[in-house]
Amino acid sequence: MHGLGVLVAVLLVAPPLAAVAWRPWPPRNGTGEDVAGVGASKKFEGSSEFVKLQYHMGPVLAAAITVHPIWYGPWPVAHKRTIRAFLRSLSPPPSSEGKASIPPPSVAAWWRTVRLYTDQTSANVSAVVALGREKSDARMSRGARLSRMDIQSVVRDAVTARTRPLPVDSSGVYLVLTSPEVAVENFCGQVCGFHYFTFPSVVGYTLPYAWIGNSARRCPEVCAYPFAIPSYVPGRKPESPPNGDVGVDGMVSVIAHELAELASNPLANAWYAGEDPSFPTEIADLCEGIYGTGGGGAYTGQLLTDGRSGAAYNVNGAGGRKFLVQWVWNPVLSYCSGPNALDQ
């Protein structure tokens, strides 16, 4: 995926199977060398020669999408606001003059690449992504250490709660967002987040969901790159996060990654590369680590810099917010693209 090699997205072997979100750096063996094979590079900006992205006849999220955050663990209000602002930026309302209220390059323009993906009826991924109802579990009712199966149980708790349960939404996406206090199985070692769909035997319904963890206290150099840099990458300074928090700004890009893949491959049978559905490489996996023109290897690509704070970003969002989100694979151009590309 980039020159140093990274993990491809996989469906986790242990239940529940889950498409694994990106790690910006490769797995390493006991000698410190990069692991070949699964970790080998699959990202070739500007070329489709090595990429065989295919449609496998499954659905995409073509109806209006409602995102329901589930805040697990103690979450500061300011951190919630940053993530809400990103979600609201995916399809913001136009200004009173009918023009886009957010200057380019925008989060909504980034989402337009995701919208290029269609199902067998030629219906595109929805242009409408709305912030839905939310649920908080600050007391961590299932503990501070969660297995992958526990994530589905957290979703079940949210939709079956006695007070203010989340709706069982046929067009909903459920985001389990864990605070820095929470350890999730394989977090940092193999995953920064994952997505799949809930099992009726566990939740009672089949619902697309994703988990993303705040890596600030555990592995920001793994899951919040480029706001933190691994020690084995010499000479590279971390970028300044546009919203002032390494963990939350790092989460935003992983959330973007998971939403793009949930929308284009919600039941693990739509858009992905590879012959084995147990080891899919999805539309965001193909572009992990690329945030701007020229990206690849340890280089993010050309980014924008906030003139006041000096923070790095590549898209503008609602309320004057700025974010740094990775690019996704463009099925029309057959390479990674984003709204901040110099050739737009």
MARTIBA-354798 format. One record per atom (N, C-alpha, C, CB): x, y, z. Coordinates in steps of 0.02 Angstrom, whole numbers, padded with zeros to 5 digits, always signed. Glycine has a CB too. Layout:
N
XYZ...
# end
This chain:
344
+00040-00060+00000+00000+00000+00000+00042+00063+00000-00045+00000+00059+00094+00067+00038+00146+00114+00017+00212+00080+00020+00146+00177+00061+00264+00115-00003+00326+00081-00018+00354+00040+00039+00376+00131-00038+00343+00062+00101+00368+00024+00158+00328-00039+00169+00368+00066+00220+00267-00042+00141+00223-00100+00150+00179-00092+00211+00264-00164+00156+00117-00110+00206+00071-00106+00262+00024-00164+00261+00031-00040+00261-00013-00172+00314-00063-00224+00316-00118-00209+00268-00091-00233+00387-00139-00259+00230-00200-00252+00190-00258-00261+00237-00202-00302+00132-00318-00236+00216-00378-00247+00256-00398-00320+00251-00436-00201+00232-00415-00349+00308-00436-00419+00309-00499-00426+00349-00380-00464+00337-00534-00480+00338-00588-00499+00383-00557-00542+00437-00645-00537+00345-00563-00519+00499-00529-00552+00554-00552-00625+00559-00543-00515+00619-00504-00668+00574-00519-00740+00575-00566-00758+00631-00455-00780+00581-00555-00729+00690-00598-00745+00747-00663-00707+00741-00563-00729+00813-00718-00733+00766-00782-00699+00760-00782-00638+00805-00840-00746+00778-00816-00581+00786-00848-00576+00721-00798-00558+00667-00903-00525+00723-00805-00583+00608-00761-00563+00553-00768-00489+00542-00778-00602+00488-00713-00456+00528-00716-00383+00521-00663-00360+00473-00708-00349+00588-00682-00314+00429-00634-00287+00381-00589-00238+00418-00670-00252+00322-00526-00250+00419-00479-00214+00461-00459-00148+00430-00417-00256+00475-00459-00096+00471-00438-00031+00447-00362-00027+00441-00463+00024+00493-00339+00026+00410-00269+00032+00394-00224+00042+00454-00260+00089+00348-00164+00019+00447-00107+00041+00487-00061+00077+00438-00071-00018+00524-00035+00135+00455+00008+00171+00408+00078+00142+00402+00013+00243+00428+00096+00095+00445+00163+00067+00442+00158-00009+00443+00206+00092+00500+00210-00044+00417+00206-00116+00407+00214-00155+00472+00259-00138+00358+00189-00217+00472+00205-00262+00528+00278-00280+00525+00161-00326+00526+00307-00297+00582+00378-00313+00583+00389-00380+00617+00418-00258+00620+00439-00416+00592+00455-00480+00624+00505-00468+00680+00482-00530+00572+00529-00523+00709+00573-00516+00767+00639-00483+00752+00586-00582+00795+00660-00479+00690+00723-00448+00673+00716-00374+00656+00755-00484+00615+00653-00349+00657+00642-00280+00639+00632-00269+00566+00698-00238+00662+00633-00323+00526+00624-00316+00455+00549-00316+00437+00659-00373+00417+00532-00284+00381+00463-00283+00359+00441-00353+00340+00454-00235+00300+00378-00369+00354+00350-00433+00336+00324-00430+00265+00294-00454+00385+00346-00477+00223+00324-00477+00153+00257-00512+00147+00376-00512+00109+00232-00516+00087+00169-00551+00074+00110-00507+00089+00165-00614+00116+00073-00523+00143+00014-00484+00159+00031-00411+00171-00021-00513+00221+00090-00398+00198+00109-00329+00212+00141-00294+00153+00155-00328+00268+00148-00328+00097+00182-00297+00040+00140-00242+00010+00198-00350-00012+00174-00197-00025+00140-00139-00053+00089-00158-00106+00190-00091-00082+00029-00128-00101-00022-00137-00152-00047-00070-00177-00079-00180-00124-00013-00016-00159-00038+00050-00175+00007+00081-00227-00042+00094-00112-00021+00095-00285+00018+00123-00340-00019+00183-00367+00031+00069-00396-00004+00242-00340-00040+00302-00360-00031+00314-00434-00017+00363-00319-00087+00327-00468-00084+00344-00539-00084+00285-00586-00025+00385-00552-00090+00224-00560-00089+00166-00603-00136+00113-00577-00018+00137-00608-00172+00079-00623-00216+00024-00604-00187-00043-00626-00285+00034-00634-00125-00044-00648-00096-00105-00676-00096-00162-00624-00026-00092-00700-00085-00145-00560-00079-00195-00509-00141-00201-00466-00019-00181-00466-00192-00162-00480-00252-00160-00439-00310-00190-00476-00268-00088-00417-00340-00242-00448-00397-00276-00480-00458-00268-00435-00381-00351-00493-00480-00206-00427-00540-00193-00388-00600-00218-00427-00548-00117-00372-00642-00259-00394-00698-00290-00429-00762-00281-00389-00685-00363-00441-00818-00283-00426-00884-00282-00394-00910-00353-00389-00933-00236-00434-00933-00372-00329-00953-00440-00316-01029-00447-00307-00918-00466-00255-01067-00401-00334-01140-00405-00341-01178-00390-00276-01158-00472-00365-01145-00372-00223-01179-00355-00161-01203-00283-00161-01134-00367-00102-01241-00263-00109-01267-00195-00105-01215-00144-00083-01326-00193-00058-01227-00081-00101-01193-00024-00072-01245+00014-00031-01159+00022-00127-01223+00063+00008-01271+00103+00047-01299+00158+00003-01238+00132+00112-01351+00142-00035-01379+00188-00084-01433+00234-00054-01408+00150-00142-01466+00213-00001-01515+00255+00033-01479+00305+00077-01565+00213+00075-01513+00359+00094-01484+00410+00137-01456+00378+00200-01537+00464+00156-01394+00395+00217-01358+00363+00272-01364+00405+00335-01283+00352+00253-01380+00372+00390-01381+00406+00455-01328+00374+00499-01452+00401+00488-01283+00414+00524-01228+00389+00565-01245+00400+00639-01161+00425+00547-01245+00345+00676-01260+00347+00748-01197+00334+00789-01315+00295+00766-01166+00385+00818-01107+00374+00860-01125+00342+00927-01070+00440+00872-01085+00295+00949-01090+00265+01016-01025+00281+01051-01104+00187+01012-01028+00326+01100-00968+00349+01135-00955+00302+01194-00976+00423+01159-00905+00261+01189-00890+00212+01241-00829+00236+01280-00878+00142+01212-00839+00247+01346-00787+00275+01387-00798+00349+01398-00718+00262+01356-00757+00380+01440-00765+00452+01454-00739+00494+01395-00727+00472+01518-00783+00533+01367-00766+00574+01308-00774+00648+01325-00810+00555+01248-00721+00688+01321-00727+00761+01330-00773+00790+01277-00658+00795+01328-00810+00841+01296-00857+00873+01250-00822+00899+01188-00894+00931+01285-00763+00928+01197-00726+00957+01140-00709+00903+01088-00662+00991+01164-00692+00843+01111-00675+00790+01065-00736+00765+01027-00643+00732+01103-00792+00762+01061-00854+00743+01027-00871+00795+00973-00912+00737+01077-00862+00857+00988-00878+00910+00940-00837+00904+00877-00867+00979+00972-00773+00887+00884-00731+00879+00825-00757+00824+00779-00658+00864+00845-00774+00767+00808-00798+00710+00769-00866+00725+00739-00800+00647+00811-00910+00757+00778-00976+00776+00751-00968+00823+00692-01019+00808+00806-00922+00870+00698-00911+00918+00644-00889+00884+00580-00859+00971+00664-00846+00833+00586-00826+00796+00527-00886+00760+00496-00771+00745+00544-00925+00726+00536-00983+00690+00510-01033+00737+00477-01018+00650+00566-01043+00795+00506-01089+00844+00476-01061+00873+00411-01103+00901+00525-00997+00868+00401-00965+00897+00342-00971+00853+00280-00891+00910+00356-00992+00791+00289-00995+00745+00232-01048+00766+00181-01009+00675+00256-01104+00792+00204-01155+00818+00158-01189+00878+00190-01206+00763+00139-01153+00934+00196-01181+00993+00229-01234+01026+00187-01126+01043+00245-01281+01062+00219-01332+01098+00180-01300+01157+00143-01389+01122+00226-01328+01177+00086-01302+01235+00050-01317+01299+00088-01331+01240-00020-01281+01352+00071-01293+01417+00102-01359+01445+00078-01236+01465+00087-01381+01499+00108-01444+01530+00089-01445+01553+00016-01459+01590+00134-01386+01564-00014-01381+01583-00085-01380+01522-00130-01319+01626-00096-01384+01462-00101-01384+01401-00141-01315+01376-00158-01422+01412-00203-01264+01410-00133-01195+01390-00147-01168+01349-00089-01151+01452-00161-01115+01312-00103-01083+01274-00050-01057+01321+00004-01026+01230-00078-01072+01306+00067-01052+01350+00122-00982+01336+00147-01101+01343+00179-00950+01284+00122-00883+01265+00144-00835+01273+00085-00881+01192+00171-00780+01308+00094-00734+01319+00038-00698+01255+00017-00682+01373+00056-00679+01250-00045-00641+01192-00068-00569+01196-00043-00642+01187-00145-00536+01139-00039-00562+01071-00046-00602+01051+00016-00505+01020-00059-00658+01018+00007-00703+01004+00062-00710+00930+00077-00771+01034+00048-00736+00916+00137-00751+00847+00155-00803+00818+00107-00776+00842+00228-00853+00859+00090-00906+00837+00044-00877+00818-00024-00960+00891+00036-00827+00854-00048-00795+00837-00111-00757+00771-00105-00748+00894-00134-00728+00759-00047-00696+00694-00035-00747+00638-00039-00661+00693+00034-00806+00648-00010-00858+00597-00011-00884+00584-00082-00916+00618+00034-00878+00632-00127-00902+00622-00195-00865+00565-00230-00894+00686-00236-00802+00553-00211-00767+00495-00239-00800+00430-00216-00693+00496-00220-00819+00427-00153-00852+00368-00126-00919+00357-00163-00864+00374-00050-00952+00411-00180-01017+00406-00213-01013+00377-00284-01048+00475-00217-00954+00372-00312-00946+00343-00379-00961+00269-00381-00876+00356-00405-00961+00236-00323-00972+00164-00321-01047+00149-00325-00942+00134-00257-01065+00099-00365-01134+00082-00379-01148+00009-00363-01152+00098-00452-01213-00007-00359-01233-00077-00352-01256-00105-00419-01289-00085-00299-01284-00164-00420-01303-00196-00483-01363-00163-00517-01318-00268-00472-01398-00118-00481-01452-00080-00511-01428-00012-00536-01509-00070-00461-01362+00000-00531-01330+00063-00550-01345+00120-00501-01352+00084-00619-01369+00103-00441-01380+00153-00389-01313+00170-00355-01431+00128-00336-01299+00234-00350-01237+00256-00318-01242+00256-00243-01218+00325-00343-01184+00254-00211-01182+00268-00139-01215+00335-00126-01107+00268-00112-01252+00339-00073-01292+00399-00058-01250+00462-00051-01332+00388+00005-01279+00517-00077-01248+00582-00067-01264+00611+00001-01271+00631-00122-01314+00583+00034-01338+00610+00098-01310+00569+00155-01416+00610+00101-01272+00601+00198-01246+00570+00259-01262+00616+00317-01168+00556+00253-01305+00594+00361-01329+00636+00416-01305+00610+00483-01404+00642+00414-01294+00655+00529-01278+00636+00598-01344+00618+00633-01241+00693+00636-01348+00557+00658-01410+00534+00689-01407+00541+00765-01423+00463+00671-01446+00500+00798-01447+00500+00871-01383+00468+00898-01509+00463+00897-01367+00485+00960-01305+00463+00991-01320+00427+01057-01258+00522+01003-01272+00386+01077-01277+00352+01141-01209+00354+01175-01301+00279+01133-01210+00366+01240-01148+00369+01279-01147+00314+01331-01139+00438+01311-01089+00285+01341-01077+00236+01394-01012+00255+01428-01075+00162+01366-01014+00311+01464-00954+00337+01496-00928+00290+01550-00968+00405+01526-00972+00250+01580-00951+00205+01634-00921+00139+01608-01010+00190+01679-00921+00131+01542-00892+00071+01511-00924+00008+01541-00815+00070+01521-00988+00000+01528-01027-00053+01560-01002-00123+01543-01099-00048+01540-00966-00130+01489-00936-00195+01471-00861-00198+01486-00948-00210+01398-00839-00151+01527-00770-00151+01549-00724-00111+01504-00745-00222+01552-00661-00105+01525-00612-00066+01488-00571-00108+01440-00566-00031+01537-00585-00173+01437-00552-00217+01389-00606-00253+01349-00504-00268+01424-00606-00243+01284-00659-00269+01241-00631-00317+01189-00697-00213+01207-00666-00371+01178-00650-00415+01122-00686-00389+01060-00670-00489+01137-00672-00420+01003-00707-00400+00942-00781-00414+00948-00677-00435+00881-00799-00470+00978-00869-00486+00987-00903-00437+01034-00877-00557+01013-00866-00411+01083-00894-00362+01129-00918-00299+01093-00843-00343+01182-00886-00282+01037-00907-00222+01000-00979-00230+00977-00860-00209+00940-00997-00289+00953-01066-00301+00934-01113-00296+00994-01073-00369+00900-01090-00319+01051-01131-00314+01112-01141-00242+01132-01098-00354+01169-01091-00199+01121-01099-00128+01135-01154-00098+01090-01032-00090+01125-01155-00119+01027-01208-00096+00981-01276-00121+01007-01195-00121+00909-01279-00184+01027-01342-00211+01053-01365-00171+01114-01334-00285+01072-01320-00156+01160-01338-00117+01219-01367-00050+01199-01277-00107+01264-01340-00020+01147-01363+00047+01126-01433+00045+01095-01313+00077+01076-01449-00007+01058-01514-00010+01025-01568-00042+01068-01509-00048+00959-01549-00071+01125-01598-00102+01170-01600-00068+01238-01582-00176+01179-01567-00011+01246-01564+00023+01310-01634+00042+01334-01520+00087+01304-01643+00041+01400-01708+00059+01428-01724+00132+01418-01710+00043+01502-01673+00174+01420-01684+00246+01411-01649+00269+01348-01659+00285+01473-01685+00304+01307-01658+00334+01246-01618+00285+01203-01616+00393+01264-01646+00228+01186-01609+00182+01142-01599+00212+01073-01645+00115+01137-01546+00191+01040-01537+00210+00971-01589+00174+00928-01465+00195+00947-01612+00207+00875-01661+00173+00832-01628+00116+00793-01692+00223+00783-01667+00065+00779-01645+00013+00733-01659+00039+00664-01681-00057+00747-01607+00063+00632-01613+00104+00571-01590+00064+00511-01572+00170+00578-01636+00052+00464-01619+00012+00405-01566+00046+00362-01681-00001+00364-01560+00111+00366-01509+00147+00328-01456+00176+00375-01540+00203+00286-01453+00150+00436-01407+00176+00485-01339+00142+00484-01436+00171+00553-01290+00179+00507-01222+00153+00518-01205+00170+00591-01169+00185+00468-01180+00121+00627-01168+00128+00699-01093+00130+00711-01201+00071+00739-01069+00186+00738-00997+00196+00751-00984+00188+00825-00974+00266+00726-00948+00135+00843-00926+00126+00912-00858+00160+00919-00922+00050+00932-00856+00214+00958-00796+00255+00965-00771+00248+01036-00810+00330+00947-00713+00217+01044-00687+00204+01111-00636+00257+01131-00656+00135+01115-00639+00277+01194-00594+00328+01221-00525+00298+01235-00623+00358+01286-00475+00339+01250-00407+00313+01261-00401+00263+01317-00361+00370+01274-00449+00262+01364-00446+00216+01420-00462+00144+01400-00494+00238+01474-00490+00135+01341-00518+00069+01322-00468+00031+01278-00584+00078+01285-00455-00031+01297-00414-00076+01257-00460-00123+01218-00364-00117+01302-00449-00128+01154-00489-00172+01111-00442-00225+01082-00525-00132+01054-00468-00284+01075-00429-00340+01049-00393-00322+00984-00474-00401+01037-00327-00332+00983-00285-00319+00925-00274-00245+00909-00313-00352+00865-00301-00200+00951-00291-00128+00941-00216-00113+00943-00330-00086+00994-00193-00075+00896-00123-00054+00888-00080-00108+00858-00095-00033+00955-00087-00170+00881-00046-00223+00854-00065-00241+00783-00050-00283+00897-00131-00243+00769-00155-00262+00703-00205-00213+00674-00186-00330+00706-00243-00179+00715-00296-00136+00689-00299-00069+00724-00363-00171+00697-00325-00020+00687-00342+00046+00715-00418+00054+00717-00310+00103+00674-00452+00011+00680-00524+00010+00677-00545-00046+00630-00552+00079+00653-00608-00062+00630-00633-00111+00582-00708-00100+00570-00620-00184+00607-00733-00131+00518-00805-00127+00505-00830-00196+00484-00822-00075+00450-00894-00207+00496-00929-00267+00473-01003-00255+00483-00904-00331+00513-01041-00308+00492-01112-00300+00507-01129-00345+00566-01157-00318+00445-01178-00325+00606-01195-00362+00666-01231-00427+00649-01239-00320+00712-01223-00476+00694-01256-00540+00685-01324-00539+00720-01211-00597+00713-01376-00562+00687-01442-00565+00721-01440-00605+00786-01493-00595+00674-01397-00656+00789-01392-00696+00850-01364-00657+00909-01349-00756+00837-01329-00602+00895-01300-00561+00948-01341-00499+00961-01228-00542+00930-01358-00464+00908-01390-00398+00913-01466-00403+00901-01359-00349+00864-01486-00454+00862-01556-00460+00843-01571-00433+00774-01598-00424+00893-01522-00398+00745-01530-00368+00680-01463-00370+00643-01556-00294+00686-01467-00362+00577-01407-00354+00536-01398-00279+00523-01412-00394+00469-01347-00250+00555-01336-00178+00551-01262-00165+00535-01355-00143+00618-01248-00124+00485-01178-00105+00473-01150-00065+00531-01173-00065+00407-01090-00083+00552-01060-00047+00607-00985-00043+00597-01076-00082+00675-00954+00001+00635-00881+00007+00635-00858+00024+00705-00857+00061+00584-00798+00004+00720-00764+00025+00781-00701+00062+00763-00747-00036+00826-00689+00118+00799-00628+00156+00792-00605+00176+00862-00638+00220+00747-00542+00166+00877-00515+00181+00943-00472+00244+00944-00476+00123+00969-00471+00277+01001-00427+00335+01011-00359+00308+01034-00457+00385+01064-00309+00318+00993-00243+00288+01005-00195+00332+01044-00211+00270+00939-00219+00389+01069-00174+00439+01097-00127+00412+01151-00215+00496+01127-00151+00367+01193-00110+00341+01248-00076+00275+01232-00153+00332+01310-00093+00246+01175-00069+00179+01161-00021+00175+01101-00128+00134+01148-00042+00204+01046+00000+00196+00985-00015+00251+00935-00013+00127+00953-00007+00314+00954-00021+00367+00905+00023+00362+00844-00013+00434+00937+00084+00336+00851+00129+00330+00794+00104+00278+00744+00200+00312+00817+00059+00234+00766+00030+00183+00723-00036+00207+00694+00020+00118+00761-00081+00232+00736-00149+00247+00715-00165+00321+00708-00196+00217+00764-00118+00365+00724-00130+00436+00716-00077+00468+00672-00133+00471+00784-00044+00428+00630+00003+00455+00581-00035+00502+00534+00038+00397+00542-00006+00559+00515+00063+00583+00526+00070+00631+00584+00087+00617+00463+00023+00629+00632+00028+00673+00690+00074+00644+00743-00041+00684+00720+00095+00582+00733+00148+00550+00772+00185+00504+00724+00118+00510+00835+00250+00497+00734+00292+00461+00687+00328+00404+00722+00344+00509+00655+00329+00344+00692+00365+00288+00724+00439+00303+00732+00356+00224+00682+00468+00276+00785+00539+00289+00799+00585+00262+00745+00558+00260+00866+00561+00210+00708+00604+00181+00657+00599+00217+00590+00587+00108+00648+00565+00276+00590+00565+00318+00530+00606+00381+00547+00491+00337+00507+00669+00382+00531+00713+00437+00552+00702+00500+00511+00785+00416+00547+00713+00556+00544+00713+00620+00509+00646+00649+00492+00752+00613+00449+00593+00618+00512+00526+00642+00496+00494+00673+00558+00482+00586+00468+00471+00735+00552+00438+00768+00608+00363+00759+00602+00457+00843+00609+00329+00751+00659+00256+00744+00656+00222+00809+00633+00229+00723+00724+00166+00801+00599+00126+00859+00580+00085+00883+00639+00081+00841+00520+00067+00946+00638+00024+00974+00691-00049+00959+00675+00036+01051+00698-00087+00932+00723-00156+00913+00709-00201+00974+00702-00183+00867+00764-00245+00976+00653-00285+01036+00639-00336+01052+00693-00320+01028+00575-00356+01004+00734-00404+01018+00787-00373+01012+00856-00463+00970+00782-00306+01010+00857-00270+01016+00920-00264+00953+00962-00301+01066+00959-00284+00895+00935-00279+00834+00974-00256+00777+00930-00346+00817+01007-00198+00748+00946-00170+00696+00904-00216+00636+00898-00103+00674+00932-00244+00614+00955-00286+00555+00954-00350+00565+00915-00303+00536+01023-00384+00620+00925-00448+00632+00892-00438+00648+00818-00486+00689+00926-00388+00689+00802-00374+00703+00732-00354+00640+00694-00320+00757+00726-00317+00596+00728-00301+00532+00698-00363+00489+00687-00251+00494+00740-00409+00491+00735-00471+00453+00729-00512+00475+00669-00513+00459+00792-00513+00540+00654-00554+00566+00600-00536+00531+00534-00544+00642+00593-00472+00522+00520-00453+00489+00458-00473+00415+00458-00378+00495+00447-00469+00382+00516-00491+00312+00519-00567+00308+00512-00468+00280+00585-00603+00355+00541-00676+00357+00533-00693+00365+00459-00707+00414+00574-00658+00411+00425-00669+00422+00354-00656+00357+00315-00625+00479+00327-00601+00324+00331-00583+00261+00299-00640+00210+00307-00517+00233+00330-00663+00201+00369-00714+00151+00382-00781+00168+00349-00724+00142+00456-00801+00232+00351-00864+00251+00319-00861+00239+00244-00879+00325+00334-00805+00254+00213-00799+00243+00141-00807+00169+00125-00731+00268+00115-00778+00126+00165-00783+00054+00152-00850+00025+00173-00728+00017+00189-00880+00052+00226-00948+00030+00244-00997+00047+00188-00970+00064+00309-00989+00106+00159-01036+00128+00107-01029+00087+00043-01025+00202+00091-00968+00067+00027-00955+00031-00036-00953-00045-00028-00891+00055-00066-00951-00069+00034-00945-00141+00046-00977-00159+00113-00871-00163+00043-01041-00141+00123-01070-00148+00190-01079-00219+00214-01136-00114+00192-01090-00267+00168-01100-00336+00188-01042-00381+00165-01166-00362+00158-00985-00350+00151-00924-00386+00131-00933-00426+00067-00903-00433+00187-00978-00403+00023-00988-00438-00041-01000-00391-00099-01047-00485-00035-00972-00330-00094-00981-00280-00147-00914-00262-00178-01017-00217-00121-00884-00206-00160-00824-00182-00193-00761-00198-00151-00828-00106-00206-00718-00239-00180-00653-00252-00150-00608-00285-00201-00659-00296-00086-00543-00284-00188-00494-00318-00230-00473-00382-00196-00432-00272-00243-00454-00430-00236-00433-00495-00210-00486-00548-00223-00419-00490-00136-00464-00609-00229-00509-00664-00245-00543-00693-00183-00472-00719-00280-00512-00685-00125-00538-00715-00063-00575-00662-00023-00480-00745-00022-00641-00670-00014-00679-00620+00024-00659-00617+00098-00752-00634+00019-00622-00668+00122-00598-00666+00190-00537-00620+00198-00579-00736+00213-00507-00601+00141-00449-00556+00142-00458-00502+00090-00384-00596+00129-00510-00460+00097-00522-00409+00046-00476-00348+00055-00594-00386+00049-00461-00317+00000-00428-00252+00001-00479-00203-00026-00361-00251-00042-00502-00157+00017-00558-00114+00000-00535-00046-00024-00603-00106+00061-00583-00003-00040-00568+00059-00077-00523+00107-00038-00631+00093-00097-00526+00105+00028-00481+00148+00067-00415+00115+00080-00514+00168+00133-00415+00048+00085-00351+00012+00095-00303+00024+00037-00365-00063+00102-00330+00031-00023-00288+00041-00082-00249+00107-00079-00331+00039-00145-00271+00152-00036-00241+00219-00034-00216+00239+00035-00291+00271-00058-00206+00191+00078-00185+00209+00146-00118+00245+00146-00181+00147+00189-00115+00296+00187-00054+00336+00192-00048+00391+00141+00004+00291+00186-00095+00395+00093-00093+00447+00042-00145+00501+00060-00108+00418-00030-00121+00562+00067-00163+00618+00085-00159+00676+00035-00145+00644+00154-00114+00669-00013-00105+00723-00062-00065+00699-00121-00071+00781-00030-00059+00743-00170-00023+00727-00231+00049+00706-00216-00023+00788-00279+00070+00651-00247+00138+00625-00238+00146+00578-00180+00185+00681-00230+00091+00564-00143+00095+00523-00084+00114+00451-00099+00031+00524-00047+00147+00420-00052+00168+00350-00058+00230+00339-00017+00180+00332-00131+00241+00277+00004+00297+00265+00049+00285+00300+00115+00362+00287+00018+00336+00331+00141+00329+00368+00204+00305+00439+00193+00395+00369+00241+00291+00458+00130+00272+00527+00113+00197+00531+00107+00306+00550+00047+00167+00578+00143+00094+00587+00143+00068+00616+00078+00074+00632+00200+00111+00647+00039+00088+00688-00017+00085+00761+00004+00020+00663-00043+00071+00805-00043+00070+00876-00028+00007+00895+00010+00075+00917-00093+00018+00925+00069-00036+00945+00113-00044+01020+00114-00024+00918+00184-00099+01043+00141-00111+01114+00152-00090+01131+00224-00186+01133+00140-00073+01194+00235-00052+01216+00301-00095+01274+00324+00022+01236+00302-00123+01268+00383-00163+01323+00411-00117+01382+00427-00201+01300+00475-00133+01440+00398-00090+01498+00406-00085+01523+00477-00115+01553+00362-00135+01510+00518-00134+01534+00587-00102+01485+00635-00204+01550+00610-00122+01421+00629-00098+01372+00677-00037+01332+00653-00153+01324+00694-00026+01332+00587+00027+01291+00559+00009+01217+00554+00088+01298+00601-00054+01200+00567-00075+01131+00565-00082+01106+00493-00141+01122+00602-00073+01041+00485-00079+01010+00419-00151+00986+00409-00030+00951+00411-00177+00996+00348-00244+00972+00333-00250+00964+00257-00299+01022+00359-00305+00933+00235-00316+00928+00163-00388+00940+00143-00294+00861+00138-00433+00947+00192-00503+00963+00176-00532+01011+00228-00546+00898+00174-00578+01052+00204-00615+01098+00248-00682+01067+00267-00625+01166+00213-00704+01084+00328-00767+01056+00353-00813+01109+00380-00754+01005+00405-00867+01086+00411-00918+01130+00438-00889+01171+00496-00978+01089+00462-00917+01231+00504-00897+01273+00560-00826+01297+00558-00908+01238+00623-00796+01300+00499-00728+01322+00493-00676+01271+00512-00718+01382+00534-00698+01209+00524-00651+01156+00543-00609+01134+00483-00689+01095+00572-00551+01106+00499-00507+01077+00449-00489+01006+00471-00442+01120+00439-00481+00962+00423-00467+00892+00438-00414+00865+00389-00531+00850+00433-00381+00812+00411-00335+00775+00368-00362+00705+00361-00261+00775+00397-00384+00687+00300-00412+00621+00288-00377+00590+00228-00489+00625+00275-00368+00525+00232-00333+00490+00177-00376+00489+00114-00315+00419+00198-00345+00482+00057-00380+00475-00006-00411+00406-00012-00334+00489-00065-00455+00399-00062-00485+00334-00078-00477+00321-00152-00560+00332-00057-00487+00257-00171-00478+00236-00240-00536+00261-00283-00474+00159-00244-00518+00295-00337-00568+00322-00384-00579+00271-00439-00545+00390-00413-00640+00241-00445-00650+00188-00494-00653+00213-00566-00714+00152-00478-00663+00277-00575-00664+00306-00643-00594+00320-00667-00706+00371-00644-00554+00350-00623-00485+00367-00641-00437+00308-00632-00460+00426-00600-00457+00260-00592-00416+00202-00576-00351+00221-00540-00399+00163-00639-00356+00269-00495-00302+00283-00449-00329+00320-00389-00246+00324-00483-00287+00328-00338-00308+00363-00277-00318+00437-00292-00255+00354-00222-00371+00465-00266-00383+00536-00279-00417+00568-00219-00427+00544-00342-00411+00633-00216-00441+00673-00163-00452+00744-00188-00398+00673-00100-00493+00783-00154-00511+00849-00178-00454+00900-00176-00567+00875-00138-00399+00884-00139-00342+00928-00137-00288+00910-00188-00312+00927-00069-00303+00864-00234-00255+00845-00286-00236+00906-00328-00283+00789-00330-00174+00911-00346-00150+00969-00384-00175+00968-00455-00075+00971-00384-00198+00910-00480-00221+00906-00549-00297+00911-00554-00198+00842-00580-00330+00933-00499-00403+00939-00501-00424+00996-00547-00431+00950-00431
# end
